Amino acid sequence: MLAKAFATNPLRVLAPRNHGEAAWVFLSNLGGGLVDGDRLDVDVDVQEGAAALIGTQASTKVYRSPRGCSQRLRGLVGDEAVLAVVPDPVVCFAGANYEQDTRIKLSPSASVLIVDGYTCGRSARGERWEFDQYTSRTTIERAGTPVFIDATRLDPAIGSIAQRLGRFDVILSVLAIGPRFASVRRTMLESFAAFGAPTRGGSVIAAASPVGHDGALARVAADRFEKASSALRPSFGALADVLGDNPFVRKW
């Protein structure tokens, strides 16, 4: 159950019903994306024994932004509680300067799942990897101790992004930590092991690895979004056991 929600323009909070007991919240931007100077701050508090999903209505579009724009997410997850952060990918247009920072603090028996991803931009208009900068950092702490830190920076000032990403237009990742996502974690590791080693010149590269004693991380690079999401679909299916529904069944 969603106890309290508050948002100011241009952000809107939508809370649709689902078949489980988890509170589902989708963030909506009335402007259709982030423009120069936008700063979005989101704070989530999942209390003991509760479950929540944070998603987006569509991909996060980032327009030309010389001064930069950013999103910040802070989450507190209580004992035996669950938080799933499952936004659609970030799409940076030409000239975009974007930064995101996600920090989640877990109680000892809490669980978290985070989906993160970005695409090359509006490739149909010739804007392939032509943004000014993309920066992302994710930090997970449990009982005050960091258990996972991941950072990405794509900046043409230190080398052509298009050359470094090669044939790939989409990068997606899924991180699952905690006892409530044990089935998701097993599915991730088993399905990616069955996926097989990538072939040279292939259109999809996928890999998964354990994180600590109760976590797993899966990453996918693909030349099309549909191929990347297809590789992650078995992992998403296991979410219904925890959240009441699969949030991607009609989406990806």
Buried (B, 14 or more C-beta within 10 A) or exposed (E): EEEEEEBEEBBEBBEEEBEBEBBBBBBBBEEEBBBBEBEBEBEBBBEEEBBBBBBBBBBBBBBBBEEBBBBBBBBBBBEBBBBBBBBBBBBBBBBBBBBBBBBBBBBEBBBBBBBBBBBBBBEEEEBBBBBBBBBBBBBBBBEEEEBBEBEBEBEBEEEEBEEEBEEBBBBBBBBBBBEBBBBBBBBBBEBBEEBEEEEEEBBBBBBBEEBEEBBBBBBBBBBBBEBBBBBBEBBBBBBBBBBBBBBBEEEB
